[in-house]
Amino acid sequence: MTTTHPPRLAVQHTDIPGLLMIGLVVRKDSRGWFKENWQRAVFTASGLPDFGPVQQNISFNADAGVIRGLHAEPWDKYISIATGRAFGAWVDLRAGESFGRVVTAEIGPDRAVFVPRGVANAFQSLQAGTVYTYLVNDHWSAQDKDRYTTVNVADPALGIDWPIPLERAVLSDVDRQHPSLADITPEQPGKVLVLGAGGQLGRALLEQLPDAVGLTRAEADLGDAASLDAIDLTGISAIVNAAAFTAVEAGQEGPGRSAAWRINVTGVSQLARIAREHRLKLVHVSSDYVFDGTQEVHTEDEPVSPLNVYGQTKAAGEAIVTGYERGYVVRTSWVVGDGRNFVATMASLADQGVSPLVVNDQHGRLTFASDLADGIVHLLTGNAPPGIYHLTNAGPTQTWAEIAGDVFELCGRDRGDVRPVSTAEYAKGKDMAPRPMHSTLDLSKITATGYQPVPASERLAAYVRSIRTQRKAE
């Protein structure tokens, strides 16, 4: 049996960003009419956000002239008319250049409106018995009236020309007492919550997002369910999980193995549940270790094939996050930032006159934490759809030994002072977990979103200069 859907809907953008007018298909016959008021597949394909409604509210208005609003509740709303007609008014109360902007329109059964959070909504019934219905993506509670901003429908600064004059309109006493626009503090955009704020990526994210809320492992531990449930999500719009169990060798067996699964899988599962319950975007940082390295370049759709327990847990975490409709997985490799890392170690050895053994058969690209953070911000603030993205610095694939040679040259040493060795030789006598030989991640998908990764060579030179300057100052 073939199921057919109505054609794409007529979706009209307005002067208020994110406020959409939707022309609905109303089928009429001698019995009356029928419409699909909300049909997720068709509506999202037409350009509406997949906003995840969790509650439906209906307002019956006995008389013409009833006004309700203006309210900017902390959720998105999808509004339509079941019967009758109404005059709608919307005011942007979000901080920014569109603050105070007004849009008005008459709506009936053939027209719906999507109202993003932070935009105040009001309507006036134009016919007796008008039934106004709306879907919202958060649950209302008695405390909510203290969580949202309102503005007075009679404020002359708004210039709303109500079809039925206000002196003949029916308003509640509460709505009559709403403040004027001049007395309102604009709604601030939701903040980003960064877990793992003490790590290299966490610190880079907080530099790029000064308004973000950063929590260290001591404050929010993925391995401790109670600490995750205790997180205050007031004012949060997205979570970036930059925390993980990353001790590759320790995770192979014993207590470390249990900790790897508890943190990288069970903890991520709980995080995804929390994000879903609160309708938050979730960015989860993953690793090249989800691959076995047999392919020279890995694309996002390559099946995972981890070689060690750490890679297995990261692959399991990815599967959890990609099952959430607002989840982003960012795979990266060979991260360099503020803290202990390969490049800092090589620069230190170069300055000390050491000639280290470095493996020459593992291939990949460096990822500087500042660029990884920049790419994550791009995904959060742009129009990139949820899913898996590869994100590293650009440039040619290199081995660890080649990168070490570059570092030595930047420190004034001969790159030949780096002694290349195979992974097998390097691992002799060591309890070393298997690693992928090829870790290069294809960057085509994130580049297609408008993000252009910076070549690793540019960042490497600047990074080595900065850490050597810092050491001299100390």
Secondary structure, 3 states (H helix, E strand, C coil): CCCCCCCCCEEEECCCCCCEEEECCEEEECCEEEECCCCHHHHHHCCCCCCCCCEEEEEEECCCCEEEEEEECCCCEEEEEEECCEEEEEEECECCCCCCCEEEEEECCCEEEEECCCEEEEEEECCCCEEEEEEECCCCCHHHHHCCEECCCCCCCCCCCCCCCHHHCECCHHHHCCCCHHHCCCECCCEEEEECCCCHHHHHHHHHCCCCEEECCCCCCCCCHHHHHCCCCCCEEEEEECCCCCCCCHHHCHHHHHHHHHHHHHHHHHHHHHHHHHCCEEEEEEEHHHCCCCCCEECCCCCCCCCCHHHHHHHHHHHHHHCCCCEEEEEECCEECCCCCHHHHHHHHHHHCCCCEEECCCEECCEEHHHHHHHHHHHHHCCCCCEEEECCCECCCEEHHHHHHHHHHHCCCCHHHCEEECHHHHHCCCCCCCCCCECEECCHHHHHCCCCCCEHHHHHHHHHHHHHHHHHHC
